[in-house]
Amino acid sequence: MPNVEVGRDLRVFVSGQEDYQNLNNDASGGGGEGFPQDSDAFRVITASANGSQTWEDREDKFGTAAPILGAPQKASGEASLEAYITASGSRGAWPAWNTLIMKSGFTAYGGAGDPSDANTTSTGSSSGKTQVQVQTGAATNFMEGASVLIEQHDGSGNGFGSFDVRWITDINTGTDVIQFSPPLSQSCAHSGLMVKGGNAYVVDDDRAEQSMAMYVMNGSSMDRVAGWTPTTVSISMGGDTASRITFSGTAREHVRMMPTQLTTGGGVNDTADVWDIGNVFVNGGGEMFGLDTYW
């Protein structure tokens, strides 16, 4: 039988961070930041998380007998992931990678304020290649900055059931005219063509402290990056391969988390607040480092 990789080892969880500096560990207040939870699971093709914490030895000119701890330098962290571009399957519903987009310097505009706009049609009277006029009162179902989907046709107004997607630049609710860009290849000045609303992502010029926490599990280790702010978002599509989206950038913090056991004897319960850790093998748990993190 062929050796087919089914993704048993690589697991990724991505959560938006409420605070750039501090992880939220309260499950009722967002969870996912301080620990992975199922609602933040994300399907990826590849993912990586790494970083370093450098130390500088202190100079001792006095012959001190006890150890003198070093000074921690600036920590570095970075992460990246690649995933397939998959839609939600429902018009107006955001895709699985919505959190990644929204926390990477974009803002969202929603179209389709009313699901009934599936019945919105072009009246044809003031429609053309750069605007479409919908039936009376229907323009309020759309949002400037979002997208409009206009049914393609055979040139005589007979719709195909497929759509052209355009960005809405202006809406006149008085005349129910929706202007869009770029122009259509042919005029939509035909009554009865279906017109639907959609969602759109736009670069956010007011981005402030938008970041994510990501857990990358592979084999017996788990890496966590906090304060992750992707600076590069790229989309590849076309050709013979499936469309993909990639996020990469720096993070405020990176820790490598190692599995271990608790040697409490009496077990874990809601009255115990201190437990002994077994198999402290990474850095020996020494106070010179103090950076070991266990799960």
N, C-alpha and C positions, 0 to 999 in steps of 0.2 A: 504493500500500500504506500502511496506517496506520503511524505512527511509534510503535513499541512499545518501551518501555524494558525491556531484558533484564538490567540490572544489571552492565554491563561495567566500570563505573568504581568503584563503591563496594565496597570489600572491608574486612572487619572480622575481627580476631583477638583473642580474649579468653583470658587465662590467669590462674589464681590465683597470687598472689604468696606465696612462702614467708616473705619478710621485708618488712615495711612500708617500710623505708628503702632497701634495696638490691635491685636486679634480679639475678636469677640468669641468668648468660649461659652456663652449662654445659648443653649439649644432653643430657648423660647424667643431669643432676640436675633436669630439669624443663623446660629450654629455654623457649621461648614467652614468657618474661618479658623477656629482653633482646633477643629477636628473634622475629618471627612464624614459626610453623611450621604445617603443614597440619592437624595434629590440633586446633589451637585456632581454626580457621576457624569463623565463626558467621554464619548467614544473618540479615540484618536488613532492616527496611523503611527506617529512617533511622538515622543515627548522627552524632554530632558530638563533637569534642574540641578544646578551646581553653584558653588561659591567657595569662598575662603575667609578665614579669620586669622589674620597675621598678628604676631606678638613681637614686642621689642623687649629684650632683656634690659633690666635696669642695671646701671653701673653701681658697683658697691666698692667704695673707697675706704670703708671703715672696718672691714673684716667681720661683718655680721655673721654670727654662727647659724642663725635660722635662715631658711630660704627666703629670698626676696622675690615676690611675684613680679612677673613681667607686666608691661602695659599693653592692653589690647589696642590694635590699630583699626583703621576703618575696615569694616566688613564689606564684602562684595557678594553679590548674588545675581544670577541670571537664569532665565528659563525660556523655553520655546516649546511649541507643539505644532503639529500638522494634523489636519482633519479633513474629511470629505465635506463638501458643501451640500448639505441636505436640507430641504425645505421642511416646514412643519407638517405639510399635508393639508393645511386648512388656510384659506385666504384670510388675512387679518391676524393670524396667529404667528407669534415670533418664533424663529428657528431655535434649535438647541444651542447654537453658539451666540445667542443674543447677549448673554452676560459678557462674553469675551469682547464683542464689538462695543458694547456700551461702556465698558471700563477701559477701552483703548483709545479714547479721544473722539468718540462719535456720540451723537444724540439721535433719537428716533422720532420720526413723524408718522403718526398712524392715519391711514385713510379710512374708508369704510366705517364711519361712525355708526351706521345702521346696517345690519346684515341684509335688510330687505333691498339694499341697492343692487342686488342681483337682478332686479326688475327695472333698474334705471336704464333708459335708452336714449339714444341721440334723437333729437327732434329734426335735425338736419337743416333747420332754417338758418342758423348762424354758425354752423359747423364748417370745418375746413381741415387744413393740414396742421395748423398750430393751435386750434381750439375746438372744443366740442360743446354744443348746447344740449343740456339734458332737460327732461320734463320739469314742469313747474315745481319748485320747492326742493328738488332733489340735490341741488348743488351744496346744500348744508351737510350732506353726508360725506363730503370730501374735505381735505385739509391741504392748504398751501404748504409746499415743501414735501408732501407725501407723493404718492404715485397714483396715476390713473391708468386703467387697463381698457383699451378700446378695441372692440371686436374687428378682426380683419374680414375683408369681403372680396367678392369677385370683380369689383369695379362697378357693379350695378346695384350694390346695396344688399346682396344676398350674403349673409354672414357665414363664416366658416366655423365659428365656435372656438377659434384660437384668438389670441389677443396680442396687441402691441402695448408695451409698457413705456410710459413717459412720465417725466417729472413735472409736477404741477407748479407753475410759476405765479399764477394769479387766479382768484376765484371772484366772480361777480354774482353774489347771491340774488341781486335784483333782477338780473337777466338770465340767471342760471347758466352762465357761460364759464367754462373752465379752460384756461389757457395752459399750454404745456410746451415742453422742449425735450428733445429736438423735434423738428417737424416730422409728420408721418410721410411715408413714401407716396400715399394716395389720400385724397380727401375723404373725411368721414361724414360728408354732407349727405347722409342718407338716413331717413327716419327708420327707427326700429333696431339699429345696431346696439348691442349690449355695451354698457359702460359700467365698469366696476372700480372700486377704490382699493388701494393697496398700501403697504407700509414702505418706508424708505429710511435709510441711514444717511446722516449728514455730518460732516466734520464739526465738532463742538469747539468753538473758539473760546468758550468759558471753562474749559476743563480745569478742575481743581481737585487735587488729592483723590483722583479716581484710581483705584488699584485693586488687585485681586490677591487671594491666597490660593495656592495650588499645591496639591499633594500628588506626587508621582511615585507609585509603588511598582517595584520590579523585583521579583524573587523575594529575598528575605530582608530587603531594606526599603525604607520609605524616605523620600526627600520632601521637605516642605519649604516653599518660598513664600514669603509674606511681603506685602508692599510691592507686588509685581506690577510694573507699568510697561506694557508692551510699547515699544517705539516703532516697530515695523509690523505692518499688517499687509500681507500680499495674497493675491488671489490668482490662481492659474486655472485656465479653462480653455476648452477647445482641443483640437487634435484628437488623438485616439484614446486619451486617458480621461478618467473622471475628474471633475472640477475639485480643486483643493483650496484650502485657506490655511495660512500660516501666521502665527503670532510669535514674536520674539522681542526680548527686551530685558532690562535690568530689574533687580529686585532689592528691597531694603534689607532683607534677611534671608539666610539659607541655613537650614539645619538638616543633618543626616540623622534619621531616627532608626534605632536598632531594637530588634525584639529581645525580650528578656523574660525572667520570671520574678514573681514576688515570693519571698521566703518568710511569709508571715506566720505560717503554722496554723493560726486560727482562722485563716481565710479573710476574704474581703467583705466588709459589711458597712452599714451606714453609720456606725459609731467610731470606726477606726479612721484616723486622719494621718497616720504615719505607717509606711510599709517599707520593709527592707527589700533591696533589689539584688537579685542573683545574677551571676554571669556578667559582672562589670568588666568587660574585656577590651573595650575600645581604647580608652586612654587611662585605664586603671582607676577612673573616677577621681584622679588626683586634683587637688585644689589649684595646681598650677594651670590646669586647663578649665575645668568646671563647665565644659560645653556639651557634655554628653546628654542626649535626649533620648528617652526610651518610650516605647509604646507597647 
